[in-house]
Structure formats: structure tokens, C-alpha cells
Amino acid sequence: MRTVKRAVALAALLPCIAMAAPAALAFSASAQAQRAPETAALAQQKAPVGIALTKIDPKPVRENSKIEISGLAKNRTDDQLTGLTMRLRYSAQPVTSRSQLDQFSSGQPNLLPAVAPQQLPLTGIVQPGKTQSWTFKTTTKALQLRAPGATPGVYPVGVEVLNSAQQVVGGLTTFLTFMPKDRQFQPVAISWVWPLIDRMHRTNDRTFFDDQLTKEMSRDGRLGKLVNAAAAGTTPITWAIDPALLDDVQQMASGEYTVRSFGGKAAEKEKSTVAASWTAALKNAAKGDPYFTVPYGDPDVVALVRHKTTRDIGAALDERNTGVVPKVLGRPADAQVAWPPYGVAGPGTLAQLAQHSLKDGGTFLMSSSQFQNPPPGTPPNATTTLQTNEGKRTAVLYDDKLNQIVSKGTATAAGAALAEQRFLAETAMIAAETPNLRRSVVVAPDRQWNPAPGFAEKLLTYTKDAPWLREMPLSKIESAEPQGRVFNGYNDDYEAFELSDAHLTQTREIAQEAAQFRAIMTGDIKISYERALLRLQSVAWRTMPGRAKAARRELARELDDDMDSVRIVTTKNKRVLMGGSSGKLPVLVENTLKNQAVRVRLVAVPTSESRAKLRLGALDPDEAVINLRPGERAQRWIPAKAAGNGNFHVRLELMIPESGGRTFGDGETITVRTTGYGRLALLITGGGLAVLFVGVGVRAIRARRRRKAEAGGDGSTETGSAGTAEQGNGYAGPGFPGPGSGFSGPASEFAAPGPGPGSARPASEFPGFAEPGFAEPGLPDAEPPTGPGHSASTGLPGAGQPPGSGLSDPWHSPATGTGPLPVTGLPSGQGLPPGSGPAPAEHTAPEPTAPEPSGTGTGTGAAESSAPAEPGGTSEQATDGTPPGGGGGGGKHAASRWEPRSRDGD
């Protein structure tokens, strides 16, 4: 392989110089034929002086011809070369067989016995890298060339370079074809198959990964040269066209297209005028010529059969994919030919091609290397038969040696000049071997044939003008009497050249995902990956494994992007909150494809660890199947019921409808968090809000009354004693007993100030009171709570009890389960809703209120106590005339020192 790479590098550095005969066919020749070009390239690499042939005239030579042989010489060393001379060598004896042609072409000129007297000094290539042209002029008579009879004669000639020590330091061998004046031979019938096949340029149908086709379709590009050569002459040819190539060209010519190299940025290209011009030139060149199509993308059908993916062969040959060619050319294919890659195939591949491509009859186009020659004495012809599982089929064999000559090493002018002489010599030798029998040959250059400018035109011209050749349509050779020849089968050595197992395995994985994507599409199919996959299986990838890997990755990425456009939309943290033990889970499905409608089925199931505590209901069949137009979203609500609180995982999947459970895409896993608070939580919250609003309203009413009292101007306020200008403390002063107290003395020592003078403050304003777990006053048979976290003397929450953590049953102690607990010092009707006690809040100072008139022993506080929601009613002390057992000490924290007393009469 390193030798081949060095030879390729040499050709790049010296494009105008060809040192050897064309290389052997890499994928259809035998192992020995593959080593031959490497040996020749290695031998020429060692030669210090490179020799290139540029011209031999005339073609062919005759008895009185003046012969001119021209070329170039180059110093390929890093040293000076002095004393160099060049001379001409030849053989006056004609070659007697095609095998001798091979021997002379691969050998050195010193094998030729005769030496011309003329010598040319090479003084222009003394310095390294210098090039000098050279020309030998001679005649037929000087070379002693004589007709071997009435048939064409082929004579080897060569040039060699000698150094000052008369050592050979370079040279090459070619051939002269001599045409006698008298002709007694049958010309050879020759037919051309003209390949119009290219490699892959697109991954998906919308994006090109290079813009190489623009260069290839130009006048000097590969495809441009092939079309122009066919249009320049009248030699009949049969076109072999890849539909994928014309598909690419039509994409470029129809409007703007996108080019994005592997890992690069996308670039928008304008409508290609080059593609439009090339298409018009093709229509003109192919007018009147028959054509057939290879499978779309020219897939490696041999490798596909080996890997049992024969369905792709049928898709590649289906009219939905090959039909692009008739649309471009304006007429259907008028030839039925199956051409396996490199003309080689085994029985399985032949059966597939016969089933799909030749089901209505037709011909195999095969390499002659796949068949044995006929018995001795019978010259080989192009037409034979081939037995397949679908029956016997005609096979046309192209000449493997001629294919190598015209296909390999002919991209440069020097290589093309050598190939011209060899092509003429080979075809003349075919005519001379059996002059009395008509022979037939077919030439089918490689699929990626890239001839030097003018080379293809010359070959078609020689086909028409050479005296020993007769151009003939392929259809006439097909209809000739077949010759019995033994089919060799498929050599196992060729398997090493097929597409690799890894490439086809990964391509198959992409195809499986693409099939899922295709299964959910509805309406007109605007996005297809079928052709993209066929292009990815192209036989052209055999020689580009690194590029094939990049193409696979790019196609997989593009497919994933398209499939992700149909997805389940979740929150960023993938969590859903469900209040209560039951509810409905919202699921949003979207289709962001620009021009493709889809149809999916939504399925939700708890994961294995969540199934015991979470149950999901099924959607109605009409709701489960979701139809989405381009850019559309749809939401579904899935019933759910949880047994307890916690986090539960739910798997959301999009399924392909009516597929037997096949999933689409990767799906999503979400976490459902259940809180256990359902309607009861809402009721409790609503009740708490109602109490809050009522309290705010009461305070507003009290504030309005206070403002009215202040406006009355009676000189009495809550903030101080009458007749003083000092600020009061907000409590009744000395000598002003509270109404209904039953005794005199500082009222602030016994009751918290309320809305009226001497009234008690609401218990809700004191931390520790109105907590859950304490009953409203006045309920019988209450005992102080004695459970953990409570003080035995006060019944208040003790250390370790979380603030606001009330009991589940507000009427019973958490420790003993006894009856309601009375609370002293709490105004009547001041109890809170069960279970709604707030956490102890920071105490706030009472708001000042306007004084009420005194007189009858029941003040304003007693009158207001009749309203259950209004604090400050008649206190418990007033009912029995006994002061509280705990002593007073006024001030804003007095209530915090009160203790519940025993029931009356105990």
C-alpha cells in the first residue's frame, strides 16, 4: 500500500509524465494482475530519469510512412546528471500474441534487440528537476518494418537514456501498428458502453456535503469531458447512467441548494447554470443512443447480497428511484442491461439482478476475467450465456485487458498517449490472431473513468477509422450467436474489496431508524431517506473508507435532527406536580417539521419501581392517536392515581400506530411528585383566607370608630388619661377599672387591653394561644394536655414541638385522647377552625380605640362580646367574681403568664 501511495504522489508531482503501462484493475483483476502495476511503478520510481510519451505519428504506420516519436525527459534526482544520451530501440519482428504485448509493455527497452543509430544528447536536464523535450524522426524502412502478411502487424519500439558510463537510467516501451497495403482479414466488431456514474455528493436529499459536481460538469471536468466526447463524433455508444447523478444535477439546476461540508457551516448556493448547461449537453449527446440505468446510487450489490439486505437492491432498481433518468432525457430506457460492480458477481448477486433488473429479459454485462476462454482453436467473442436461478440469461463480456488500458493511468496526457498506442496494438492483435473469423469485443471503461482531455474523443475516432475495427451497437452484439464459456464464479479474494461489515452494519442501523420515521408520516411524503441510504451503499465508497465514515455520521445526525422534530415536550427538570392522590398529567406533543404531517400514538406507563403505588389511566383511542400537521402541537391529559405521597417515575413513549408496539424516537421519563393535598387542602386554605379577610375587616371597622371618637373632641383617648398632654401607653390608667370587671384597681394587672377600656385583648394576638389542639372555652370536662411536648401546668406547646404543628384532631390531646381543653383568658367565641392554628407569631401592640361611655356596669366590651367573631366580650373572671389565680402584672406580655384554671366548683 505504501508503494501505491508513493506512485500516486509521484503522479501528482509529474502529471505530464507516465513511466509505465496503465495499472491493472484494482477490484476485478486477479492478485497477480494487481501486483503488476505496483512492480512497474516501483521500477520506474527507481529510474533517475523519467520519460514521457507525448506523440506518435502517424496512426497507423504504413510502408512509406515518416514516423515521429516525441516526448519529455526529466531529472528526478537531487543531483546533477551529466553525459546523458537517449537512443531508440525496436524489434523488426512483429508481436505474435496479446500475451507478448503484455511482456513487452511491462519490460525494459533493452529487451528489444535493434538499436537505431541516432542518439540525442540530454543537456537540458543536468540540474535536478529540469525537463527537456525530445523527438526521434525515422521511417518505416529505417526500422525495417515489414508486413507479416495481409494482416495488421504490431511492433514494439522504445527509448532509453544512458549515462556517461553507458548505464541505462530511464526508458519506456510502446508499440507501432503497421497496416499492410493488401488486407485479408475480418475487422473486429467493437461496441462501447459509456459510463455516466459518479460518487455520492449528498447525505440527505436536501443537503450536499461538497460542491464538487460543479467542477466535474465543467467543460474540462470529468463528466463534461465524457459528454463532450460522445457529442463530438458519430460512433454509436450505449450509455450507462446512474439515476443518483441526474438526481443531484436536477437538485442543483432547479433552484438554490445547500452545501455543508462534514463538520462545517452551511452555505446557500444559487441555482446552478453549470448543471443546467450540462444537462442540455447530455440530452443532445445522448440523442439517438440507447441507454440503461444502473441501480440508484450504484450500490455494492455484491456486498448487499452477502449481508442479506437484498431488499435494498429491489428499491434501487424500482422505477420510483430510477425514473429520474427518463424525466431528464425525455424518453424511457431502451436497453436492458445489468452491470454488477467491476463486472464481477456471484450466483446470488446474479439471481437478484435477474429478478429485478432483467425480469422481462435483457443482458448481463460482465468482465471477461469471470469466464474461461473457449477451447483451443476457438477465439473468444463477447457474447455468451449465463445460468441463474431465474433461468438462462445472455451475457455480454467486455474485454478486461482493453478496459484496463483505457481506464487506468489515462488522466494525464502522457498516460493517454501510451494508452492510445496500446489500444490500437491490442485491437489490431485481435484482428491478426484469427484473420478469417469475425471477432467481437466490448469496451466498458471504469465507472469513475476520468480520461485526459481529448483522449475519449480519440478512442471513438479510432473505433470508426481504424481499418481493423468496425463500430457496432451493443444490441447487435447481444443478438449474436452465444459462445459457450465456463463461468468461473466469484473469487473469494474479491471480498476484501467490498464495502466493509462495519459500514454496512451501521448503515443498516440508520435504515432501521429511517423506517421508523417513515412509518409515522401521513399525506404526501416530503422527507425520504431511502435514496440517501442507497447512496450511502454506493460501490464508490470502496476506495474512500474515511470519507464513507464521515458520510455515515453526517446522515445519522441529520436523521436524528429530523426525528427529534416530532417529540414529547417536557419541562427542563422533567417534573410534574400532582396535588392530591389523583389527578391528570399534562403531556404536550409537537411536530416542528416544516412540510411533513405525522401520526403518532401516545403511551404512558409507570416505571417498574413506581407501578406498585402509581396507576395511570388509558386515554381514549381517539385521543391516544395524535395527528399533527407541520408546526402543530397537541396536549393530552392522562388520568393518574397515587397511593401515598412521593416521587414516581413515568415513561412517556410515542408509538407507531398499528405497528404492533413499535416505538418512535427515544421517549421521555418524567417524575410525578404527589403531595397528598387535594380538595381538603383547598378547603382549609380557603377557610383560612376567609378568616384572614374577616379579621382585616374588623380591624378596619374599629379604626373607623376610633377616628369618629377622636373627632367628637370629648378629651378622652386610649393613649393617655384625660386632661394630660403626655403620650399614653395604650392601656387604661390607674383608677379606671374596666367595665364589668367587678372590682377596682389597675385593670392592666388582670386583663389585656382590648377594643374598649378594660376589655381583654384577643387571644390570637398572644403567642401560644389559639393553637391547634386547644378547645374553645366553655366546653365541659376538659383536662390539660399531658403528652410529650406540652407543659403540665399550662397545656401550651413545649420545647421540641414545631411551631404551628397542631393535632390532627383539634378536640383531643395527642397524648391522652381526652376531651376538649378549656383555656382561660380567651374571649368567648375566639376558637379557630380545627387544624388551622397558625404558628406562634411575633406580638404586635394593640391598636388604640376611642373610649366608650361608662355607667351601667356593662361597658362596650360586654356589648361587643355578643358577636362571636369580635374579641373583648365578658371575661370568665366576671362570671364568678373571682380574679384569675395567677396574679397579674400588667403590660403587653401579661397574657403570656396566664394559666388555665380549673372548672367552676372543682
ZAMITOR-182238 format. One record per residue (C-alpha): x, y, z. Coordinates in steps of 0.5 Angstrom, whole numbers, padded with zeros to 4 digits, always signed. Layout:
XYZ ...
//
This chain:
+0000+0000+0000 +0006+0005+0001 +0008+0003-0005 +0002+0005-0009 +0002+0012-0005 +0009+0013-0007 +0007+0012-0014 +0000+0017-0013 +0005+0022-0010 +0010+0021-0016 +0004+0022-0021 +0002+0028-0017 +0009+0031-0018 +0010+0029-0025 +0003+0030-0028 +0005+0030-0035 +0010+0024-0035 +0008+0017-0035 +0013+0012-0034 +0009+0005-0034 +0003+0002-0038 -0004+0003-0035 -0005+0000-0028 -0009-0006-0027 -0016-0006-0025 -0016-0006-0017 -0022-0010-0016 -0024-0014-0022 -0017-0017-0023 -0013-0023-0020 -0008-0022-0015 -0002-0023-0020 -0005-0017-0024 -0006-0013-0018 +0002-0013-0017 +0004-0012-0024 +0003-0004-0023 +0006-0004-0017 +0012-0007-0019 +0012-0003-0026 +0011+0004-0021 +0017+0001-0017 +0022+0000-0022 +0020+0007-0025 +0021+0010-0019 +0028+0008-0018 +0030+0011-0025 +0034+0017-0024 +0031+0020-0031 +0023+0020-0032 +0021+0019-0039 +0014+0021-0042 +0011+0020-0049 +0007+0026-0052 +0006+0024-0059 +0007+0018-0064 +0005+0020-0071 +0002+0017-0076 -0003+0012-0073 -0002+0007-0076 +0004+0007-0080 +0005+0004-0087 +0010+0002-0092 +0013+0009-0093 +0011+0013-0087 +0015+0018-0084 +0015+0017-0076 +0016+0022-0071 +0016+0020-0064 +0016+0025-0059 +0016+0026-0051 +0019+0029-0045 +0025+0027-0040 +0026+0030-0033 +0032+0029-0028 +0028+0026-0022 +0034+0026-0017 +0037+0031-0013 +0044+0031-0016 +0047+0034-0023 +0047+0029-0028 +0052+0030-0034 +0053+0026-0040 +0046+0024-0041 +0044+0021-0048 +0038+0018-0051 +0037+0013-0056 +0031+0009-0060 +0031+0001-0059 +0026-0003-0063 +0024-0010-0066 +0024-0012-0073 +0020-0018-0071 +0012-0017-0070 +0009-0019-0064 +0005-0026-0065 +0000-0025-0059 -0003-0021-0054 +0001-0024-0048 +0007-0022-0052 +0004-0015-0052 +0004-0015-0044 +0011-0018-0044 +0014-0012-0048 +0010-0007-0044 +0012-0009-0037 +0019-0010-0039 +0025-0005-0040 +0027-0003-0047 +0034-0006-0047 +0029-0013-0049 +0029-0010-0056 +0034-0013-0060 +0035-0007-0065 +0038+0000-0064 +0037+0006-0068 +0044+0010-0070 +0041+0016-0068 +0043+0019-0061 +0040+0025-0057 +0044+0029-0052 +0040+0031-0046 +0044+0037-0044 +0038+0041-0041 +0037+0036-0035 +0043+0037-0032 +0040+0040-0026 +0035+0037-0021 +0028+0038-0023 +0030+0040-0030 +0025+0038-0036 +0027+0037-0043 +0023+0035-0049 +0026+0030-0054 +0024+0028-0061 +0026+0022-0066 +0025+0022-0073 +0025+0016-0077 +0022+0012-0083 +0018+0005-0083 +0024+0003-0088 +0029+0005-0083 +0026+0001-0078 +0026-0005-0082 +0018-0006-0081 +0015-0010-0086 +0008-0013-0086 +0007-0020-0083 +0002-0021-0089 -0004-0019-0091 -0006-0017-0083 -0004-0012-0079 +0003-0012-0075 +0005-0010-0068 +0012-0008-0067 +0015-0006-0060 +0019+0001-0060 +0023+0004-0054 +0027+0010-0052 +0032+0009-0047 +0037+0014-0043 +0044+0012-0042 +0049+0016-0037 +0056+0017-0038 +0058+0010-0036 +0053+0008-0041 +0049+0005-0036 +0041+0005-0037 +0038+0011-0032 +0031+0011-0036 +0026+0009-0041 +0020+0006-0044 +0017+0002-0049 +0011+0003-0053 +0008+0000-0060 +0007+0002-0067 +0002-0001-0071 +0003-0003-0078 -0002-0003-0084 +0000-0007-0090 -0003-0005-0097 -0006-0011-0098 -0012-0013-0093 -0014-0020-0092 -0017-0020-0085 -0024-0019-0082 -0025-0013-0078 -0026-0013-0071 -0034-0011-0068 -0033-0006-0063 -0038-0003-0058 -0037+0002-0053 -0041+0002-0046 -0040+0010-0044 -0041+0010-0036 -0044+0017-0033 -0044+0015-0026 -0041+0019-0020 -0040+0018-0013 -0044+0021-0007 -0045+0028-0006 -0051+0029-0001 -0052+0026+0005 -0060+0027+0006 -0064+0029+0000 -0063+0037+0002 -0056+0038+0003 -0050+0037-0001 -0043+0036+0003 -0039+0038-0003 -0040+0042-0009 -0035+0038-0013 -0040+0037-0018 -0040+0044-0021 -0033+0043-0022 -0034+0036-0025 -0039+0038-0030 -0035+0044-0033 -0032+0043-0040 -0025+0041-0037 -0029+0037-0031 -0029+0029-0032 -0037+0029-0033 -0036+0035-0038 -0031+0031-0042 -0035+0025-0043 -0041+0028-0045 -0037+0033-0050 -0033+0027-0053 -0040+0023-0054 -0042+0029-0058 -0036+0030-0062 -0037+0024-0066 -0042+0019-0069 -0039+0013-0066 -0045+0009-0063 -0045+0008-0056 -0049+0005-0050 -0050+0010-0044 -0050+0007-0037 -0053+0012-0033 -0053+0013-0025 -0060+0016-0023 -0057+0019-0017 -0052+0023-0021 -0058+0026-0025 -0062+0027-0019 -0056+0031-0016 -0056+0035-0022 -0063+0037-0022 -0063+0039-0015 -0057+0044-0017 -0061+0046-0023 -0068+0047-0020 -0066+0053-0015 -0062+0054-0009 -0059+0049-0006 -0055+0048+0001 -0047+0046+0002 -0045+0044+0008 -0038+0040+0009 -0037+0035+0014 -0037+0039+0021 -0037+0046+0017 -0042+0051+0016 -0048+0051+0011 -0047+0055+0005 -0053+0057+0001 -0051+0056-0007 -0055+0060-0012 -0059+0056-0018 -0053+0052-0022 -0052+0055-0029 -0047+0050-0030 -0052+0044-0028 -0057+0047-0033 -0052+0047-0039 -0049+0040-0037 -0056+0037-0037 -0058+0040-0044 -0051+0038-0047 -0053+0031-0044 -0059+0031-0048 -0056+0033-0054 -0050+0028-0054 -0055+0022-0052 -0060+0024-0057 -0061+0017-0061 -0056+0013-0057 -0059+0007-0053 -0058+0008-0045 -0059+0003-0039 -0059+0005-0032 -0055+0002-0026 -0059+0002-0019 -0060+0008-0016 -0053+0010-0013 -0050+0005-0016 -0050+0001-0009 -0045-0005-0008 -0050-0010-0010 -0045-0016-0008 -0044-0014-0001 -0051-0013+0000 -0053-0020-0002 -0047-0022+0002 -0050-0019+0008 -0057-0021+0006 -0060-0014+0005 -0063-0015-0002 -0069-0011-0001 -0065-0005-0002 -0063-0008-0009 -0070-0008-0011 -0071-0001-0008 -0065+0002-0012 -0068-0001-0018 -0075+0001-0017 -0078+0006-0022 -0079+0011-0016 -0072+0012-0016 -0069+0010-0023 -0075+0014-0026 -0071+0021-0025 -0067+0019-0032 -0073+0018-0036 -0075+0025-0034 -0069+0028-0035 -0068+0025-0042 -0075+0025-0044 -0075+0018-0046 -0075+0011-0043 -0069+0007-0042 -0068+0003-0049 -0063-0002-0046 -0064-0008-0041 -0057-0009-0038 -0055-0011-0031 -0048-0009-0030 -0045-0011-0023 -0039-0007-0020 -0033-0008-0024 -0036-0013-0028 -0036-0019-0022 -0041-0022-0018 -0043-0029-0015 -0049-0033-0017 -0053-0030-0011 -0052-0023-0014 -0054-0025-0021 -0060-0028-0018 -0062-0021-0015 -0060-0017-0021 -0064-0022-0026 -0070-0022-0021 -0070-0014-0021 -0067-0011-0027 -0068-0017-0032 -0074-0020-0030 -0077-0018-0037 -0071-0020-0041 -0064-0017-0042 -0057-0018-0042 -0051-0018-0036 -0045-0014-0037 -0039-0018-0034 -0032-0018-0034 -0028-0023-0039 -0024-0025-0033 -0030-0028-0030 -0030-0033-0035 -0026-0038-0038 -0023-0038-0045 -0027-0043-0050 -0023-0049-0052 -0016-0048-0056 -0017-0046-0063 -0024-0042-0062 -0022-0035-0061 -0026-0032-0055 -0032-0027-0057 -0036-0022-0053 -0043-0026-0053 -0044-0032-0048 -0050-0035-0044 -0050-0035-0036 -0055-0039-0032 -0058-0036-0026 -0064-0038-0021 -0068-0034-0025 -0066-0038-0032 -0061-0037-0037 -0059-0030-0039 -0055-0027-0044 -0048-0024-0042 -0044-0020-0046 -0037-0020-0044 -0033-0013-0044 -0025-0014-0045 -0022-0014-0039 -0015-0012-0042 -0018-0007-0046 -0021-0004-0040 -0015-0003-0036 -0011+0000-0042 -0017+0006-0043 -0019+0007-0035 -0012+0006-0031 -0007+0012-0032 -0010+0016-0037 -0012+0022-0033 -0005+0025-0036 -0003+0027-0043 +0003+0022-0042 -0001+0017-0040 -0006+0018-0045 -0001+0018-0051 +0001+0011-0048 -0006+0008-0048 -0007+0010-0055 -0002+0006-0058 -0003+0000-0053 -0011+0001-0055 -0009+0001-0063 -0004-0005-0062 -0009-0009-0058 -0015-0009-0062 -0010-0010-0068 -0007-0016-0065 -0014-0019-0064 -0016-0018-0071 -0009-0021-0073 -0010-0027-0069 -0015-0030-0073 -0016-0026-0079 -0021-0031-0082 -0026-0030-0076 -0030-0024-0074 -0029-0023-0067 -0033-0018-0063 -0030-0014-0057 -0034-0009-0052 -0030-0004-0048 -0034-0001-0042 -0029+0004-0038 -0029+0004-0031 -0035+0007-0027 -0031+0013-0025 -0027+0014-0031 -0023+0020-0032 -0020+0021-0038 -0015+0026-0040 -0017+0032-0045 -0018+0029-0052 -0017+0022-0050 -0024+0020-0050 -0025+0023-0057 -0019+0020-0060 -0021+0013-0058 -0028+0014-0061 -0025+0016-0067 -0020+0010-0068 -0026+0006-0067 -0029+0009-0073 -0023+0010-0077 -0018+0004-0076 -0018-0001-0081 -0018-0007-0077 -0024-0004-0073 -0032-0004-0074 -0036+0000-0069 -0043-0004-0067 -0049-0002-0063 -0049-0006-0057 -0055-0009-0058 -0053-0013-0065 -0047-0016-0060 -0052-0018-0055 -0056-0022-0061 -0050-0025-0064 -0050-0033-0063 -0047-0034-0056 -0041-0038-0055 -0041-0043-0050 -0036-0041-0044 -0035-0043-0037 -0037-0038-0031 -0031-0038-0026 -0036-0035-0021 -0034-0030-0015 -0027-0031-0013 -0027-0030-0005 -0021-0026-0006 -0025-0020-0008 -0029-0020-0001 -0023-0016+0001 -0025-0010-0003 -0032-0010-0002 -0036-0005+0003 -0034-0007+0010 -0038-0010+0015 -0038-0004+0020 -0040+0000+0014 -0046-0004+0012 -0048-0005+0020 -0048+0002+0021 -0052+0004+0015 -0057-0002+0017 -0058+0002+0024 -0059+0008+0020 -0064+0005+0016 -0068+0002+0022 -0069+0009+0025 -0071+0012+0018 -0076+0006+0017 -0079+0009+0024 -0079+0016+0022 -0082+0014+0015 -0088+0010+0019 -0091+0016+0022 -0091+0020+0016 -0098+0022+0013 -0100+0025+0007 -0095+0027+0002 -0088+0024+0003 -0084+0030+0003 -0078+0027+0007 -0075+0021+0005 -0068+0017+0007 -0069+0012+0002 -0065+0015-0003 -0060+0017+0002 -0059+0010+0004 -0058+0008-0003 -0052+0013-0004 -0049+0011+0003 -0048+0004+0000 -0045+0006-0006 -0039+0002-0009 -0035+0008-0010 -0034+0008-0002 -0030+0002-0003 -0024+0007-0004 -0026+0012+0001 -0027+0009+0007 -0025+0015+0011 -0030+0019+0007 -0035+0014+0008 -0035+0014+0016 -0036+0022+0016 -0042+0021+0011 -0045+0016+0016 -0044+0020+0022 -0047+0026+0018 -0053+0022+0015 -0054+0019+0022 -0054+0026+0025 -0059+0029+0020 -0064+0024+0021 -0063+0025+0029 -0065+0032+0028 -0071+0031+0024 -0074+0025+0028 -0073+0030+0034 -0077+0035+0031 -0083+0030+0033 -0083+0029+0040 -0086+0030+0047 -0084+0037+0050 -0083+0037+0058 -0080+0042+0063 -0073+0043+0064 -0073+0039+0070 -0078+0034+0068 -0082+0034+0074 -0090+0034+0074 -0093+0036+0081 -0100+0033+0082 -0104+0036+0088 -0108+0030+0092 -0108+0023+0091 -0111+0023+0084 -0111+0028+0078 -0109+0029+0071 -0102+0029+0068 -0101+0034+0062 -0097+0032+0056 -0095+0036+0050 -0093+0033+0044 -0090+0037+0038 -0088+0037+0031 -0084+0042+0028 -0082+0039+0021 -0083+0045+0016 -0087+0041+0011 -0089+0034+0013 -0095+0032+0017 -0094+0026+0022 -0099+0021+0026 -0097+0018+0033 -0100+0014+0039 -0098+0017+0046 -0097+0012+0051 -0095+0013+0059 -0093+0007+0064 -0090+0008+0071 -0083+0005+0071 -0082-0002+0075 -0081+0001+0081 -0087+0006+0081 -0092+0001+0079 -0094-0001+0086 -0096+0006+0088 -0098+0010+0082 -0103+0008+0077 -0105+0011+0070 -0111+0011+0066 -0111+0010+0059 -0113+0015+0054 -0119+0014+0049 -0117+0011+0043 -0119+0018+0039 -0114+0022+0044 -0109+0017+0044 -0107+0017+0037 -0105+0024+0035 -0105+0027+0028 -0100+0033+0028 -0099+0038+0022 -0093+0041+0020 -0091+0046+0026 -0097+0044+0030 -0098+0042+0038 -0103+0038+0042 -0104+0037+0049 -0107+0030+0053 -0109+0029+0060 -0107+0023+0063 -0111+0020+0069 -0107+0018+0075 -0108+0016+0082 -0102+0015+0087 -0102+0011+0094 -0099+0016+0098 -0094+0022+0097 -0087+0022+0094 -0084+0022+0087 -0086+0017+0082 -0083+0016+0075 -0087+0015+0069 -0084+0013+0062 -0087+0017+0056 -0087+0014+0049 -0089+0016+0042 -0091+0009+0038 -0092+0008+0031 -0100+0007+0030 -0102+0000+0028 -0095-0003+0028 -0095-0008+0034 -0092-0004+0039 -0086-0001+0035 -0083+0006+0039 -0081+0012+0035 -0076+0016+0038 -0073+0016+0045 -0079+0018+0049 -0078+0021+0056 -0078+0020+0063 -0081+0025+0068 -0082+0025+0075 -0089+0026+0078 -0089+0029+0085 -0095+0028+0089 -0097+0032+0095 -0103+0029+0098 -0106+0035+0099 -0113+0035+0095 -0119+0038+0096 -0119+0038+0103 -0112+0043+0103 -0116+0047+0098 -0122+0048+0103 -0117+0049+0109 -0113+0054+0105 -0120+0058+0103 -0122+0058+0110 -0116+0061+0113 -0116+0066+0108 -0124+0068+0110 -0122+0068+0117 -0116+0073+0115 -0120+0077+0111 -0126+0078+0117 -0120+0080+0121 -0118+0085+0117 -0125+0088+0116 -0126+0088+0124 -0120+0092+0125 -0122+0097+0119 -0128+0098+0123 -0125+0099+0130 -0120+0104+0127 -0126+0108+0124 -0130+0108+0130 -0123+0111+0134 -0123+0116+0129 -0130+0118+0130 -0129+0118+0137 -0123+0123+0137 -0127+0127+0132 -0132+0128+0138 -0127+0132+0142 -0129+0130+0149 -0122+0130+0151 -0121+0123+0153 -0117+0118+0149 -0114+0111+0149 -0107+0114+0149 -0107+0117+0156 -0111+0120+0162 -0116+0126+0160 -0113+0133+0162 -0106+0131+0161 -0102+0133+0155 -0097+0127+0155 -0097+0121+0151 -0101+0115+0154 -0099+0108+0154 -0105+0105+0151 -0108+0102+0157 -0113+0104+0162 -0110+0108+0167 -0110+0108+0175 -0117+0109+0178 -0120+0107+0171 -0123+0100+0172 -0125+0096+0166 -0132+0095+0165 -0135+0089+0168 -0129+0087+0172 -0133+0087+0179 -0127+0090+0182 -0123+0096+0182 -0116+0097+0182 -0111+0098+0176 -0114+0094+0171 -0108+0093+0167 -0106+0088+0172 -0111+0083+0170 -0113+0084+0163 -0110+0085+0157 -0113+0092+0154 -0118+0091+0148 -0122+0095+0144 -0125+0098+0150 -0122+0101+0156 -0121+0095+0161 -0123+0090+0156 -0119+0083+0154 -0114+0083+0148 -0116+0078+0143 -0112+0071+0145 -0110+0071+0138 -0105+0077+0139 -0101+0073+0144 -0096+0068+0142 -0098+0061+0144 -0106+0062+0145 -0111+0059+0139 -0106+0054+0137 -0109+0047+0134 -0110+0042+0140 -0114+0047+0145 -0121+0047+0145 -0126+0053+0145 -0127+0056+0152 -0134+0053+0155 -0133+0046+0153 -0134+0041+0159 -0130+0036+0162 -0123+0039+0159 -0116+0037+0162 -0110+0040+0161 -0106+0036+0156 -0100+0032+0159 -0097+0029+0153 -0090+0030+0150 -0088+0037+0148 -0093+0040+0153 -0092+0044+0160 -0096+0040+0165 -0098+0047+0168 -0100+0051+0162 -0102+0046+0157 -0098+0050+0152 -0094+0047+0147 -0087+0046+0150 -0080+0045+0147 -0079+0041+0142 -0086+0042+0139 -0085+0045+0132 -0089+0052+0131 -0096+0051+0129 -0096+0044+0129 -0103+0043+0131 -0106+0036+0132 -0110+0032+0127 -0116+0032+0132 -0117+0039+0135 -0121+0037+0140 -0117+0031+0143 -0110+0031+0146 -0105+0028+0142 -0102+0024+0148 -0108+0022+0152 -0114+0023+0147 -0118+0026+0153 -0124+0031+0152 -0123+0039+0150 -0119+0043+0154 -0121+0050+0157 -0117+0056+0156 -0117+0061+0161 -0116+0069+0159 -0119+0067+0152 -0125+0071+0150 -0131+0067+0148 -0132+0065+0141 -0125+0066+0140 -0123+0059+0138 -0120+0058+0131 -0122+0053+0126 -0120+0046+0127 -0113+0044+0125 -0112+0051+0122 -0108+0054+0128 -0102+0059+0126 -0095+0058+0128 -0094+0063+0134 -0093+0070+0131 -0089+0076+0134 -0093+0080+0138 -0096+0087+0136 -0098+0093+0140 -0106+0094+0141 -0109+0099+0136 -0112+0105+0140 -0119+0106+0140 -0124+0111+0142 -0127+0111+0150 -0134+0109+0151 -0138+0112+0156 -0139+0108+0163 -0145+0108+0167 -0149+0101+0168 -0144+0096+0170 -0143+0093+0163 -0139+0097+0158 -0138+0097+0151 -0133+0091+0152 -0139+0087+0154 -0144+0089+0149 -0139+0087+0144 -0138+0080+0147 -0145+0078+0144 -0141+0078+0137 -0137+0071+0136 -0132+0074+0132 -0131+0080+0136 -0126+0079+0142 -0127+0083+0148 -0133+0080+0151 -0135+0079+0158 -0129+0075+0161 -0129+0069+0165 -0127+0073+0172 -0133+0077+0171 -0138+0071+0172 -0136+0068+0178 -0133+0075+0181 -0126+0071+0183 -0120+0074+0180 -0115+0070+0176 -0111+0065+0180 -0104+0067+0177 -0104+0075+0180 -0103+0080+0175 -0097+0084+0173 -0100+0089+0167 -0096+0090+0161 -0096+0088+0154 -0094+0081+0156 -0099+0080+0162 -0103+0074+0158 -0097+0070+0157 -0096+0069+0164 -0104+0067+0165 -0105+0059+0167 -0111+0055+0165 -0115+0055+0172 -0120+0049+0174 -0127+0048+0172 -0132+0052+0177 -0134+0048+0183 -0128+0044+0183 
//
